[in-house]
Amino acid sequence: MVLLLETAAALEARARRCGDPERVPVFLRRAEHRRNQAARLREELAARGAALAPEQLQRNSSTGRRGSFI
């Protein structure tokens, strides 16, 4: 999941640096696809009890406590 999110960030950075305006939307679309994949993976893991759901992350961050593995 982390790899998908890091790849999305790298693709967005590449889109910002890209000199070819036709390739920018391709990089951004790929970045969004990676984020969607990460979100689906998080949901699957949370359903199995292996990851915190986004609602739980919000709750833990507001109390100042961190989960064991996010």
Secondary structure, DSSP 8 states (H G I E B T S, - for coil): -HHHHHHHHHHHHHHHH-S-TTTHHHHHHHHHHHHHHHHHHHHHHHHTTSS--HHHHHHHHHHT---S--
